[in-house]
Amino acid sequence: MKNVLELLNIICQHPLNTNNKLLALYRFLSFNLKKITNKKQIIFNWVEDAKLIFDNSNINSMSQRQIKFNYYLGLAEYEEMAFLIHTLKKDEVFVDCGANLGLYTILASKVIGANSISYEPHPDTVKKLFAQLEINNLKDKVKIISKALGDRTGTVRFSNDKDPLRRKVLDNKKKLENFIYVQMTTLDSELENLAQNFIIKMDLEGFEFKALEGARHILNKKNLKAIIIENNQKAEDNLVHKILSEFNFFRVEYFPQQRQIKLSKNNLDNKINHIYIKDIDIIHKDCISSKNYKIYTANKEI
């Protein structure tokens, strides 16, 4: 009961729900009723014409919890997801590093209409990713590359956990029986000839710094507009922040309802996901000029 109350509090306090808490609670109840009556999967409208598939046969998976939270909250990673759809343009490219089930890829390619390059190394997760893309008719908009990203090319061990969100590249010294071998590549070798403006999202379960080390040429490219990155490192020894700062990226906070971008003054330990940009004026113009997008699961526009 305590966990349910905590979840309801999160739902009601989310920025897309604060002004209509009764509707948010109704969505919570209706979704859980659907889980009882639909034994296999639930397909629902998400943002604009985008849809998501919730796998009801694997409800304890963290990746399925992520799908579910986008039903409850509208945009589960509110600041970062809103930043992407307000900043990315149709003629630009989205690079999804650690695509998992493709939520950001769907926002980029279905909602915005941009082409995406999505990296996801585990074959089982790739199948689930493809199913999400297929229901959104994104076969021609998304290039899936089934490789891990790091600081070198070659073969690496990759954990074979049942939950896609727990899978990651393994340190060679780490003893683990349940793993597979996957190919690893670098962003420098993959994106060398990318001419369009592009945005990178990186969620590699702690391997972000290694992937940035393999992207030093890319980080220096003028057409790289922004990086949305997961960063769990402590502020005093934050290698991810240091390497991005080395290439003149600075961290910002985004306020979607006001379309405001501000230099981040908060401690790096306060958040998991971070937004880095180089030119605040260009990004501000992109956000201000962006259209409003309908969030069906929150019955709201941003």
C-alpha positions in Angstrom: 0.0 0.0 0.0 2.9 2.4 0.8 4.4 1.9 -2.6 1.0 2.6 -4.3 0.7 5.8 -2.3 4.2 6.9 -3.2 3.5 6.2 -6.9 0.2 8.2 -6.8 2.1 11.1 -5.2 4.7 11.0 -8.1 1.9 10.9 -10.6 0.0 13.8 -9.1 3.2 16.0 -8.7 4.3 15.5 -12.2 4.3 18.8 -14.2 1.9 17.5 -16.8 -0.6 16.4 -14.1 -0.5 19.0 -11.4 -3.4 21.0 -12.8 -5.6 17.9 -13.4 -4.9 15.4 -10.7 -8.3 13.7 -10.9 -7.7 12.8 -14.6 -4.2 11.5 -13.7 -5.7 9.3 -11.1 -8.3 8.1 -13.5 -5.6 7.2 -16.0 -3.8 5.2 -13.3 -6.9 3.2 -12.5 -7.9 2.7 -16.1 -4.5 1.4 -17.1 -4.4 -1.1 -14.2 -7.9 -2.3 -15.2 -6.6 -2.8 -18.8 -3.7 -4.8 -17.4 -6.3 -7.2 -15.8 -8.4 -7.6 -19.0 -5.5 -7.6 -21.5 -3.2 -10.5 -20.7 -0.6 -10.0 -23.4 -0.1 -6.4 -24.4 -1.7 -2.9 -24.2 -1.2 -0.5 -27.1 -1.9 3.1 -26.4 -1.6 6.6 -28.1 1.3 8.5 -26.6 2.5 11.8 -28.3 0.8 13.1 -31.5 0.5 10.0 -33.7 3.0 7.9 -31.8 2.0 4.7 -30.0 3.6 2.5 -27.4 3.3 -1.2 -26.6 3.1 -2.3 -23.0 4.0 -6.0 -22.6 1.7 -7.3 -19.9 3.4 -10.6 -19.8 6.6 -9.0 -18.3 5.3 -6.4 -16.0 8.3 -6.5 -13.6 10.8 -5.5 -16.2 12.2 -2.0 -15.7 11.8 -1.3 -19.4 8.1 -2.1 -19.2 7.8 0.1 -16.1 9.3 2.9 -18.3 6.5 2.3 -20.8 3.9 2.3 -18.1 5.2 5.6 -16.6 4.8 7.3 -19.9 1.1 6.4 -19.7 0.8 7.7 -16.1 2.9 10.8 -16.6 2.7 11.7 -20.3 6.5 12.2 -20.6 8.3 10.1 -17.9 11.6 12.0 -18.5 9.8 15.3 -18.8 12.5 17.8 -19.2 14.7 15.7 -21.5 11.9 14.4 -23.7 10.3 17.8 -24.1 13.7 19.3 -24.9 14.2 16.8 -27.7 10.8 17.4 -29.4 11.2 21.2 -29.0 14.8 21.3 -30.3 15.1 18.6 -32.9 14.0 19.6 -36.5 12.6 17.3 -39.2 15.7 17.8 -41.5 18.1 16.9 -38.7 19.3 13.5 -37.3 18.8 11.9 -33.9 21.5 9.5 -32.6 20.1 7.2 -29.9 23.0 5.6 -28.0 21.4 2.8 -25.9 18.0 2.9 -27.6 16.5 0.1 -25.5 12.8 0.1 -26.5 13.2 3.3 -28.5 11.1 5.9 -26.7 13.4 8.7 -27.7 13.8 7.3 -31.2 10.0 7.3 -31.5 9.8 10.9 -30.4 12.4 11.9 -32.8 11.2 10.0 -35.9 7.5 9.6 -35.4 6.6 12.9 -33.6 9.2 15.1 -35.3 9.8 13.2 -38.5 13.6 13.2 -38.3 15.8 10.3 -39.3 17.3 8.4 -36.4 20.3 6.1 -35.9 19.7 3.9 -33.0 22.3 1.7 -31.3 21.2 -1.3 -29.3 23.5 -4.3 -28.9 21.4 -7.0 -27.4 19.5 -9.1 -30.0 16.5 -9.7 -27.8 16.1 -6.0 -27.0 16.5 -5.2 -30.7 13.5 -7.4 -31.4 11.4 -5.5 -28.9 12.7 -2.2 -30.3 11.7 -3.2 -33.8 8.2 -4.0 -32.6 7.8 -0.5 -31.1 9.1 1.0 -34.3 6.9 -1.2 -36.5 3.7 -0.2 -34.8 4.7 3.4 -35.5 5.6 2.7 -39.2 9.2 3.9 -38.8 10.9 1.2 -40.8 12.2 3.8 -43.3 13.0 6.5 -40.7 15.2 4.6 -38.3 18.5 2.7 -38.8 19.1 0.2 -36.1 22.7 -0.7 -35.4 23.1 -3.8 -33.2 26.4 -2.8 -31.6 27.6 -1.5 -28.3 29.4 1.9 -28.2 32.7 2.5 -26.5 36.3 3.8 -26.9 37.4 1.2 -29.4 36.2 -1.3 -32.0 36.1 -5.0 -31.3 34.2 -7.6 -29.4 33.0 -7.2 -25.8 31.1 -9.1 -23.2 27.5 -7.9 -22.6 25.4 -8.9 -19.7 22.4 -11.1 -20.5 20.0 -10.0 -17.8 16.3 -10.6 -18.5 15.6 -6.9 -18.0 16.8 -4.8 -21.0 17.5 -1.8 -18.8 20.0 -3.7 -16.7 22.1 -4.9 -19.6 25.5 -3.3 -20.1 29.0 -3.8 -21.3 31.0 -5.7 -18.7 34.5 -5.0 -17.4 36.7 -7.9 -18.5 37.7 -8.5 -14.9 34.1 -8.9 -13.7 33.1 -12.5 -13.1 29.6 -13.2 -14.5 28.3 -16.4 -16.0 25.3 -15.0 -17.9 26.7 -12.9 -20.8 26.9 -12.8 -24.5 29.5 -11.4 -26.9 28.6 -8.3 -29.0 30.4 -6.1 -31.4 31.5 -2.7 -30.2 32.1 0.4 -32.3 32.8 4.1 -31.7 30.8 7.2 -32.6 33.9 8.6 -34.3 33.9 5.7 -36.8 30.2 5.6 -37.2 29.3 9.3 -37.6 32.3 10.7 -39.4 30.4 11.6 -42.5 27.2 12.9 -40.8 26.6 16.3 -42.4 23.2 17.3 -41.0 22.7 18.9 -37.6 22.2 16.2 -35.0 21.4 15.5 -31.4 22.8 12.6 -29.3 21.0 10.8 -26.5 23.3 8.5 -24.5 22.1 6.0 -21.9 24.7 3.2 -21.6 24.4 2.0 -18.0 27.6 3.6 -16.8 29.6 3.2 -20.0 28.9 6.8 -21.1 32.4 8.1 -20.5 34.0 5.3 -22.5 31.6 6.1 -25.4 32.5 9.8 -25.2 36.2 8.8 -25.3 35.4 7.1 -28.6 33.6 10.3 -29.8 36.3 13.0 -29.5 36.1 13.9 -33.2 32.3 13.9 -33.1 32.2 16.1 -30.0 34.2 18.7 -31.9 31.8 18.9 -34.8 29.9 22.1 -35.2 26.7 20.4 -36.3 26.3 18.5 -33.0 23.6 20.7 -31.3 23.1 18.9 -28.0 23.7 15.8 -25.9 21.1 14.3 -23.5 23.1 11.9 -21.3 22.7 9.8 -18.2 25.4 10.5 -15.7 25.5 8.8 -12.3 29.1 9.9 -11.4 29.7 12.1 -8.4 30.4 15.8 -8.9 33.9 15.7 -7.5 35.0 13.0 -9.9 32.7 13.5 -12.8 34.6 12.3 -15.9 31.5 12.7 -18.2 31.2 16.4 -17.2 34.9 16.9 -17.6 35.1 15.6 -21.1 32.1 17.5 -22.3 33.4 20.7 -20.7 36.7 20.1 -22.6 34.7 20.4 -25.8 32.9 23.5 -24.7 29.6 21.9 -23.8 27.8 23.3 -20.7 24.9 21.9 -18.8 21.5 23.5 -18.9 18.1 23.0 -17.4 15.0 23.2 -19.6 11.6 24.4 -18.6 9.2 23.1 -21.2 6.0 25.0 -20.4 7.9 28.3 -20.6 10.3 27.2 -23.4 13.1 28.5 -21.2 16.7 27.3 -21.1 18.9 28.3 -18.1 22.5 27.5 -17.1 22.4 24.7 -14.6 23.5 25.8 -11.1 22.4 22.6 -9.4 24.8 20.0 -8.1 25.5 17.3 -10.6 24.5 14.7 -8.0 20.9 15.9 -8.0 19.8 14.4 -11.3 20.5 11.3 -13.4 19.8 12.8 -16.8 21.5 15.9 -18.1 21.3 18.2 -21.1 24.5 19.7 -22.6 24.7 22.3 -25.3 27.2 24.6 -26.9 25.1 27.6 -28.2 22.3 28.7 -25.9 21.0 31.3 -28.4 20.5 28.8 -31.2 18.8 26.2 -28.9 16.6 28.9 -27.5 15.4 29.9 -31.0 14.7 26.3 -31.8 12.6 25.8 -28.7 10.7 29.1 -29.1 9.9 28.3 -32.8 8.8 24.8 -32.1 5.1 23.9 -32.5 3.0 22.5 -29.6 2.7 18.8 -29.4 -0.3 16.8 -28.1 0.6 14.5 -25.2 -2.4 12.1 -25.3 -1.5 10.2 -22.1 -1.6 13.5 -20.2 -4.4 15.2 -22.3 -2.2 18.2 -22.6 0.0 20.1 -25.1 3.5 21.3 -24.6 
